[in-house]
Amino acid sequence: MSPRPQISIPGCGAIQGVHPASQPTVAKFLNIPYATVPERWRASVPAAPWQGIRDGSLQGPVCHQPASENPLVSMTSVEMDEDDEEAYSKIYNERDCLNLNIFVPKTQLENNKSLVPVMVWIHGGGFKDGSNAMDLYDATNMVAHSEKALNRPVLVVTINYRLNFFGFLSSAELVHDLQSDPRATSKSVGNWGLLDQKLALEWVRDHIGAFGGNPGDVTVFGESAGAASIGYHLGTRAHHGLFHKAIMQSGAATTMIAGRPELEGQRYFNNLCKHFGLHDQDLTGAQKLERLRAIPAKDLVKAGDRGKVGMFIPTIDGVVIESDVREGVHDPARYDPGVRAVMLGDCRDEGSMFVPVLGAKGLKHWPRFVARNCPPGMEKEFEAIYGVPSTNAEAAQISAVVLSDSVFLYPIHATSRALLCGEHGGQREVVRFHFDRPLQVVEDMQLGLGAHHAVELPFVFGSDTYLDLLNEEEKVLSQRMMETWILFAWGETSRQHGLRHGEGSLLPADVGVGRQKMEAITFTEQGTVEKRPVERLDARTLGFWRKTEQWQQQQREKQARERKAKL
């Protein structure tokens, strides 16, 4: 048995990792603290150095969260007894959940004179759940494949950040609380999870060289809320310069549209107070916060059951997110000029998973679904694009397509277009990918989800737990997908797939052209990887969602004015 790998990280301390038995050419360093949480609903601060040799062989604690509803996660998760306080506290820790895991080729530890590209993973989960401790995100095989199969070694870093009420709660009370606190290191409200991510990226910039990683060649990659996070970092000037390439899987900033503390945020806060019986007491905002801070984290999570609080989203706080992202996403000048390549993509059936919650499960739900997704007076245009269902099954199918277009494809298109325009667009490579393959083990569950949201994740990481669930054809596809991601980090994706810079895979900047297809790196239903034309939203559909976006923004501004007039 080879000795355990050990690294001395300047400014942090020494840590001893582990070589996985299945891949002894990889070293894993787990539970490295990058920040701590000084107080609930405050910005995190960089972690202090530690004394002695830290054990990096075990997963660290994660943010308190509810169980995931994603079938990919639930099929491998183990139910835990919440009454077992000792076991629970080892998994969930509000103060010390901000840690990262690093997966390193063994050769980089032995001779890191030549620094290699770094890939930093930001997990999804709707800003509600997820962590770097999930088997789904074990990057051991990905790192091993980068060196053995490609001779293109990469380091992979997976990070935790605060979620749900701990990372994304906002309200007028919280705004006043921060503004009146002279000790607060940041006046940002409701974006603590994004600030955590920023600190993690700064840690990578400052310390990854000790592991043989190149801080000047960092690719961030994330899925769903992780991809939305990348969209916010790309468009936030204070967060620029922390990475150089990006892979955005099934998401962009407008997939998770930031709300306002006094509107969306206030509703969530009020519901939380109601859950704990604070709404009908004669309490000041400061007193409500004092009591909420005293509630155990586990009980806060339970209060977030669907229907009581709502979804979690970032916040327009004037600090991290300065204005409505629905306008900002279209402005090329907002995007980080130092990011030289971005790959964005989607799965074929993105919306299918969300029909039970956001869609029309049957004909009786259809009118409400249309009212929620279509501005008044545009119903005819909506029906001309998507049709009118005549059966319950059709209502569900059409609403899945609408959700795919509005929540995923349109935001991805808008981001792609802005990245290609402006002063730096000509120097930036923007590549599209498309994932067409359902996962057989999910198909066998007969859920009717198809190539659903997040279905590509087992293929990207190829972790042992999920490899056991893949058939032989899917295992080969996983290798091809890992290779595509790794070569992108090396700046070689276009050469691998014969893509042309400025044309082909790149989304045309002029959305009004009659072109109905675009070239994309396509992971096909047959298990192959091809450069092929795929359907894209046509000009009429893009125009509809742009007008819808503008109407939604006008409605929000109207609500804000009305609320201000009442004060």
VENWOSUL-V360107 format. One line per field, one symbol per residue. phi: phi as a letter, one per 20 degrees, with the letter a starting at -180 (. if undefined). psi: psi as a letter, one per 30 degrees, with the letter a starting at -180 (. if undefined). burial: I if it has 9 or more other C-alpha atoms within 8 Angstrom, else O. A space follows every 10 residues. Layout:
# VENWOSUL-V360107
phi->???
psi->???
burial->???
This chain:
# VENWOSUL-V360107
phi->.ffffccdeg ncqecdebeg ffbfedddcd lefdacdfag mcffcgffgd dmdeedecfe fcfgafffef ffeffdedfd fffegfffff edbfedeecc dcdcfgfffe bdfdfdgddd edfepmldbo afefggdfeg ffffffefed lcfceddddd bfckfedbeb afffffgffe dfeffbefcm cffffggfff fffggecfff eneefebdde cbclffffgf gffgedgfdf nebccbcdel rbgefcffdd gedgffffff ffffgemefd dedfgffffg fffefggfff fffeggneco fdbfcfdmde debfffeffe egfeegfeee bcdcabdfdg fffeggdded faffefgfff ffdcfgndff fgffedncfd cfffgfffff fgfgffecff gffffgfffe dmfdffedec ddcbddefef ffgfflemem eegmffffff elfggeffee efffffffff fgfffffffe mcffffdmed fnbmfffffe fefffdcceb fdeefendcc ebfcfcffff ffffffffff ffffffffff fffffff
psi->kklkkkkjjk fdakkkakjk efifgkkkjl hjkflljfkk hlkllkklll lajkjhfkkl llkkllkkgk feeffflkkk jffieeeeff ekjeegfill kkkkkeffee jhejkllkkk kjlagggell lffkeegjge eeeeeeeeef hiklkkkkll lklbfffhkl leeeeeeefg jffkfkgkkg geeeeeeeee eeeeefffff ggljfgikkk klkcfeeeee eeeegjefgl gflflkjjjh llegeikkak efceeeeeee eeeeeggffg likleeeeee eeffkkeeee effgkkfeea lkllkjffde jflkffeeff jfffkjffjf kkkkallehe feffefefaj fleffeeeee effklkfgee eeeeeflkkf leeeeeeeee eeeeeefdee eeeeeeeeff laefeffkkj kklkjfjlke eeeffhfhfb ilkgffefee ehleefeffk leeeeeeeee eeeeeeeeef ggeeeeghkk kfacfkkkej fflgkfllkl jkjlffgljl jlklklklee eeeefeeeee eeeeeeeeee eeeeff.
burial->OOOOIOIIIO OIIIIIIIII OOIIIIIIII IIIIIIIIOO IIIIIOOOOO OOOIOIIOOI IIIIIOOIOO OOIIOOOOOO OOOOOOOIII IIIIIIIIII IIIIIIOIIO OIOOIIIIII IIIIIIIIII IIIOOIIIII IIIIIIIOOI OIIIIIIIII IIIIIIIIII IIIIIOIIOO OOOIOOIIII IIIIIIIIII IIIIIOIIII IIIIIOIIII IIIIIIIIII IIIIIIIOII OIIIIIIIII IIIIIIIIII IIIIIIIIII IIIIOOOIOO OOOOOIOIIO OOOOOOOOOI IOIIOOOIIO OIIIIIIOOI IOOIIIOIII IIOIIIOOII IIIIIIIIII IIIIIOOOII IIIOIIOOII IOOIIOOOIO OIIOOOOOIO OIOIIIIIII IIIIIIIIII IIIIIIIIII IIOIIIOIII IIIIIIIIIO OIIOOOOOII IIIIIIOIII IIIOIIIOOI OOOIIIIIII IIIIIIIIII OIIIOOIOII IOOIIIIOOO OOOOOOOIII IIIIOOIOII IIOIOOIIIO IIOIIOOIII IIIOOOOOII OOOOOOO
